[in-house]
Amino acid sequence: MRSRNLPLVVGALLLVAVAGATLVETVSERDAETRVDVAQRLQPPSRAHPWGTDDLGRDVLVRVLAGGRIALEVGTVAVGLGATAGVPLGLVAARIRGWPSGVLAYTMDALMAFPAILLALAMIAALGPGHVQAMVAIGLVLVPAFWRLARAQALVVWNREFVEAARALGAAEGRLLVRHVLPHVIPVLLVQATTAFSGAILSEASLSFLGLGSQPPTPSWGRMLQEATAALGVAPWMALFPGLALGVTVLGVNLLGDGVRDALDPQMRRVLPPGSIV
Amino acid sequence: MRIVRVLGVVPTAIMAATLAFVLLRVLPGDPVTLLLGMEAPPQEASVLRHSLGLDRPLWEQYVAWLLDLLRGRLGTSLSYHVPVATLVAERLPVTCSLAAASLALTVVVALPLGVLTAARAWSPVDVGVLAVTQAGLAVPSFWVGILLLLLFSVVLGWLPLQGYAPLGQGPWEWARHLLLPSGALAAARAAQLTRFVRAAVLEELGRDYVRAARGKGLGERSILLRHALRNALIPTVTVAGLQFGYLLGGAIVVEQVFGLPGMGRLVVQGIYARDLPLVQAAVAVLAVLVCAVNALVDLCYRIMDPRLDA
């Protein structure tokens, strides 16, 4: 690995900061993020409430930190779902021939042509609004991307000589797949996973902003921003801090992805010097 | 040959319509239960089931749905009690205006910025622009919208806070209402396209024909604009065109910030109201539209680069 991979370091630091702050909030005070205090409603940032309070007198800083937990959960669950469904399907698709493979490829390509938010919305319409439904919908939307990448990568690796050699030595198909093909597919998928992770966080925020993701009083960043639009003139801090937290988290994941890509394949980015932060 | 390529959109469009059907009819969950609630009297449920055609076999429903869609019959909305086609005809121009204005804004910002940063690669200006685009990619469009609203409508009071003015009320009002939403929607896309144009121009600048042009004494300006940019434009058109689909998707969310009466609000309200025919038809229309735009982009790409048809 490169000795100075700035995006990797900065991205990882940002994420550790977000996760750490979230963790501190989680262990410090039970249910502080949903504690209503009407006497303290719409207070500007102060010593007692560094990021102000919302329309129900809840502390914005505490809610933003609790929202980090939701965001990281959504990213993990959705990417986990997308990868566990998409990758095996892709690996299998790389080995099958004939019309089933064609139909599958056509379907997946067509699915990828649609904006993710439209697919997620259609799925929410079928499943009903909710936090779990949103995670499932976002995870399913991620399946085609994982499928396509796993299949493309596996197609290349299956034809490499070392796979041929292992087969000649009598290795069974399953062993070839797990011990020889999969290790070469995983690095590329790692980069894809970071892209999917930040995309999942943004999608969840969008769905919650539309009122179709996590429901009150769960402090999802998207939901908080929706509540903020109603009080934009009187309490701009309600709109500022959740969005800032969202941006910092996504930036961290994106940088981490760039860093992983640089580290794994320095040739992929000849145009930009590897290890550069931008 | 090109015609054949364009006809390729037909199966994709059918696929889009199928998708809307499958998602809302085949997934677990009974639409009638969704509509009436668990405790609805069975008689009422069966009447609604029949009027929606849900008591027929699934394949029959599917064929009927495709044929109706082809004839522009989108069914009747359960919450608005008017034909869905009327609602779509009202709302689609808003969403398309927003997406088109955003696309124009994206290209107007990204193209010069991408060329400039490629020409001055790794200068402070370039690094600054790259940093800004990296940040632009990380923030959601609706948050950018909220910030723009805060600055230009709440604090400065220059632009309207909410709503939409049709083009019929004069282009000035129309533009005033669309400026902030399209700006919000364009921000992330412009960031992405700037980075793409920069990379594409830089790649062209490294090619042999550029070295040949320099060798024969051509000025840098001419090399950049007449040679490198022209070649870099081919992939750029594709990327910009494919962004239109994402802009349509993003418009769904941004409409909500600015109170624009577009397709996004229609779909979201339809989901709240459990208005199955409305959601199904609106999703299908948007999906088919994305397919059509993608096919158009493909055609443009082939006209610009005839080598692909050879």
Interface residues (C-beta under 8 A of the other chain):
Chain A: Y106 T107 A110 L111 A113 F114 P115 A116 I117 L118 L119 L121 A122 M123 I124 A125 A126 L127 G128 P129 S198 L202 A205 S206 F209 L210 G211 L212 G222 L225 A228 T229 L232 G233 P236 A239 L240 G243 L246 G247 V248 V250 L251 N254 L255 V271 L272 P273 I277 V278
Chain B: P11 T12 M15 A16 L19 A20 L23 L24 L27 G29 L34 W122 V127 L130 A131 Q134 A135 L137 A138 V139 P140 F142 W143 I146 L147 L149 L150 V154 A199 L202 E203 G245 Y246 L248 G249 G250 I252 V253 Q256 V257 V267 V268 G270 I271 Y272 L276 V279 V283 L286 A287 V290 C291 N294
